[in-house]
Amino acid sequence: MINEDKLAQIIADAALEEQAVDLAILNVYEQTIIADYFVICSGRNKIQIRSIAETVEKVLEQLGVRVLRKEGYEEGKWIVLDYGSTIFHVFRQEERDYYNLENLWADARKVAVED
């Protein structure tokens, strides 16, 4: 069983393998009941965004962790993978700037991404 802290880091590592840009992990445990962590990153284009999301899914599936819900593959501008305790967001930069989740969840504690 993978704990929440480790799950967020595994997602971050998988996204970075696909050259995700500007990755952030937010601990939103005290701000919302929908998740403990948000992992947020950007891709340079729709192809890279899809590749990042697919890699995260594949890595977690190999560890026995299945995505509960996923949205956004069709448009490829903002893909969301819901793993229960951790929600992964991969954006095209324009959508990330527009929705500005980091500002929306500004009270959340930022978690350092381990190397």
Secondary structure, DSSP 8 states (H G I E B T S, - for coil): ---HHHHHHHHHHHHHHTT-EEEEEEE-TTT-SS-SEEEEEEESSHHHHHHHHHHHHHHHHHTT---SEEE-TTT-SEEEEE-SSEEEEEEEHHHHHHH-HHHHTTTSEEE----
